[in-house]
Amino acid sequence: MKRDIVKIDSERCTGCGLCVEACEEGAIRMLNGKAVLVREDFCDGLGKCLPECPVGAISVESREAAAFVRPGDVPMAAGPGPGGPRRIVRGDEAKPAAEAPSRLSQWPVQLRLVPANAPYFDGCDLLVAADCAAYACGSFHERFIKGRIAVIGCPKLDPAEGWAKLEDVLSSHDVRSVTVARMEVPCCNAIAMRVKEAVRKSGKDVPVFVSTIRADGGCL
């Protein structure tokens, strides 16, 4: 099939590795000191690695390439992978669930919409969660939101300026700790990376705790 895919000019590549860090799908690796597209089927063609290359060695071209699949995706018959589609069978479908109380203590929760100067960030324990995490974890409110100020986002779908707001929040407020709730999929790696980078840029010594949630709701 023909689709957009990354092309790396090995002659111009200096081996800095910035594109590898920017590739949330794990399609690019360093081989013999050069960046190489090792899995074209993992490349989504969005080109998030392009602006990271200081020498302009990366471009996006439209050509015949393997169909894009997220790392971990597998056919249903072959069994589930970390990021793949699956049917989660539970034994409690027929049991009515008692309505649990919400533990959310502020609004809004989308990182793009939260005002960085909101007073509820002062002295808080902050939760930064993948926006799909609460759908997987049935005890999410009790386990993660309770006692914390919660913001959610997606490192793949949300614009970079939204994530840059984390640095403003941390710089402007005395945040006591940050808990990251991410999913067990490769693109979620970037949430922890961006939180830790925001802490570093803020100049604050704020502890960061990372929890990884499986699609079946369990935590690693």
matplotlib code that plots the C-alpha trace (Angstrom):
import matplotlib.pyplot as plt

x = [0.0, 1.1, 1.4, 3.5, 6.6, 9.8, 13.0, 16.4, 19.4, 22.3, 24.9, 23.6, 22.8, 25.3, 24.1, 22.8, 19.9, 17.3, 14.9, 15.0, 13.8, 11.1, 9.8, 7.0, 6.3, 9.9, 10.3, 13.8, 16.9, 20.6, 22.7, 26.4, 26.2, 23.4, 19.6, 17.8, 14.1, 14.1, 10.4, 8.5, 5.3, 5.7, 6.2, 2.9, 4.2, 3.3, 6.9, 7.2, 10.9, 11.5, 11.9, 14.2, 16.9, 19.4, 20.8, 17.6, 18.4, 14.8, 11.9, 8.5, 7.8, 4.8, 5.7, 4.8, 5.2, 3.9, 0.7, 1.1, 0.5, 1.1, 3.8, 2.2, -0.8, -1.5, -4.5, -7.2, -6.6, -3.0, -3.5, -3.1, 0.0, 0.6, -1.0, -3.2, -6.9, -8.5, -11.8, -11.5, -13.8, -14.9, -17.2, -19.2, -21.3, -24.6, -23.8, -25.1, -22.3, -22.8, -22.1, -18.8, -18.3, -16.2, -12.9, -12.3, -11.6, -11.3, -12.4, -11.4, -9.1, -7.8, -4.2, -5.0, -7.8, -6.4, -5.2, -1.6, -2.2, -5.2, -4.9, -5.7, -2.2, -0.6, 0.7, -1.0, 0.0, -0.5, -1.7, -0.8, -2.7, -3.2, -6.7, -7.6, -6.2, -9.4, -11.4, -9.1, -8.7, -12.0, -10.5, -9.0, -10.7, -9.8, -6.3, -5.1, -7.5, -8.3, -6.2, -4.7, -5.3, -5.8, -4.9, -5.2, -3.8, -2.3, 1.3, 0.5, -2.7, -2.3, -0.2, 3.3, 2.2, -0.3, 2.4, 4.7, 2.0, 3.3, 6.5, 4.4, 2.4, 5.5, 7.3, 4.4, 3.3, 4.7, 3.7, 4.6, 4.7, 3.7, 2.1, 2.0, -0.6, 0.2, -1.1, 1.0, 1.4, 4.6, 3.3, 2.5, 6.3, 6.3, 4.0, 6.6, 9.4, 7.5, 6.7, 10.3, 11.5, 9.0, 10.3, 13.8, 13.1, 11.1, 14.3, 12.2, 13.0, 9.6, 9.4, 7.8, 6.1, 5.1, 2.3, 1.7, -1.9, -2.7, -5.7, -7.4, -7.1, -4.1, -1.0, 2.5]
y = [0.0, 3.6, 5.9, 8.6, 7.2, 8.7, 8.7, 9.1, 10.3, 8.3, 10.6, 13.7, 11.9, 12.8, 10.1, 12.5, 10.1, 12.9, 11.3, 8.0, 9.8, 11.6, 8.4, 7.3, 4.2, 2.8, 2.7, 4.3, 2.9, 3.7, 1.3, 1.7, 5.3, 6.2, 6.6, 3.8, 3.2, -0.4, -1.0, 0.8, -0.8, 1.0, 4.4, 6.4, 8.9, 11.9, 13.1, 14.1, 13.2, 15.8, 19.0, 17.2, 16.5, 19.4, 18.7, 18.1, 14.4, 13.3, 13.8, 12.2, 10.6, 8.9, 5.4, 1.8, 0.6, -2.0, -1.0, 0.9, -1.1, 0.1, -1.8, -4.8, -5.0, -8.6, -10.3, -11.3, -15.0, -14.8, -13.5, -10.1, -7.9, -4.9, -2.4, -4.8, -5.2, -7.7, -8.7, -8.6, -11.3, -10.7, -12.8, -10.0, -8.7, -9.8, -8.2, -4.7, -2.5, -0.1, 3.5, 4.6, 8.2, 10.5, 11.6, 14.3, 17.6, 20.1, 20.9, 20.9, 17.9, 18.2, 19.5, 21.8, 23.4, 23.6, 27.1, 26.9, 29.6, 27.7, 28.0, 24.4, 23.4, 25.1, 22.4, 19.6, 16.1, 16.1, 13.3, 13.3, 10.5, 9.1, 10.0, 6.4, 5.1, 5.6, 3.5, 0.5, 0.7, 0.3, 1.6, 4.6, 7.2, 5.5, 4.4, 7.5, 10.5, 10.5, 13.2, 14.5, 17.2, 15.4, 16.4, 14.1, 14.0, 12.0, 12.5, 11.4, 13.3, 16.5, 19.4, 20.0, 23.4, 21.6, 19.5, 22.6, 23.8, 21.3, 23.3, 26.4, 24.5, 23.2, 26.5, 28.5, 26.3, 24.3, 20.9, 18.2, 15.1, 14.0, 10.6, 9.4, 6.9, 5.6, 2.7, -0.3, 0.9, 2.3, 5.8, 6.2, 6.2, 9.9, 10.9, 10.0, 11.5, 14.8, 15.0, 14.3, 16.9, 19.5, 18.8, 19.3, 22.5, 23.9, 23.6, 22.0, 18.8, 17.1, 13.3, 11.5, 8.2, 6.2, 3.5, 1.4, 0.1, -2.9, -2.9, -5.4, -2.9, -4.5, -2.5, -3.5]
z = [0.0, -0.6, 2.4, 4.1, 5.8, 7.2, 5.1, 6.8, 4.8, 6.3, 4.6, 6.5, 9.8, 12.5, 15.0, 17.6, 18.4, 18.9, 16.4, 18.3, 21.4, 19.5, 17.8, 20.2, 18.1, 18.4, 14.6, 14.6, 16.2, 16.2, 14.2, 13.8, 14.9, 12.5, 12.8, 10.9, 10.2, 11.4, 11.4, 8.6, 9.7, 13.1, 11.4, 11.4, 8.9, 11.1, 11.2, 14.8, 14.5, 11.7, 13.8, 16.2, 13.6, 13.8, 10.3, 8.3, 7.6, 7.9, 5.5, 4.8, 1.5, 0.0, -1.2, -1.1, 2.4, 4.9, 6.5, 9.8, 12.9, 16.5, 18.3, 20.1, 17.8, 16.8, 15.1, 17.6, 16.8, 17.7, 21.2, 22.8, 22.7, 25.0, 22.5, 20.5, 20.2, 22.4, 24.0, 27.8, 29.3, 32.9, 35.1, 36.6, 33.6, 35.2, 38.6, 39.2, 40.3, 43.2, 42.1, 43.6, 44.6, 42.4, 43.8, 41.3, 43.1, 40.3, 36.7, 33.9, 33.7, 30.1, 30.2, 27.3, 29.2, 32.7, 33.6, 34.7, 37.4, 39.0, 42.8, 43.4, 42.2, 45.3, 47.6, 45.7, 44.8, 41.0, 38.9, 35.1, 33.4, 30.0, 28.9, 28.3, 31.7, 33.7, 31.1, 31.8, 35.6, 37.4, 40.7, 39.1, 41.2, 44.5, 43.5, 41.5, 41.7, 45.4, 47.2, 44.0, 41.4, 38.1, 34.6, 31.6, 28.0, 25.2, 24.1, 20.6, 20.0, 22.1, 20.8, 22.2, 23.7, 25.9, 27.5, 27.8, 30.3, 32.8, 33.2, 34.0, 36.6, 38.3, 38.1, 39.5, 42.3, 45.2, 43.8, 46.3, 44.0, 40.5, 39.9, 36.2, 35.3, 31.8, 29.7, 28.7, 25.1, 23.5, 22.8, 26.5, 27.2, 26.3, 29.2, 31.8, 29.7, 29.4, 33.0, 34.1, 31.5, 32.9, 36.4, 35.3, 33.5, 36.4, 38.6, 41.4, 43.2, 42.8, 43.1, 40.1, 40.5, 37.4, 37.4, 34.3, 33.7, 31.5, 29.2, 31.6, 34.4, 36.3, 37.2, 36.5]

ax = plt.figure().add_subplot(projection="3d")
ax.plot(x, y, z, "-o")
ax.set_aspect("equal")
plt.show()
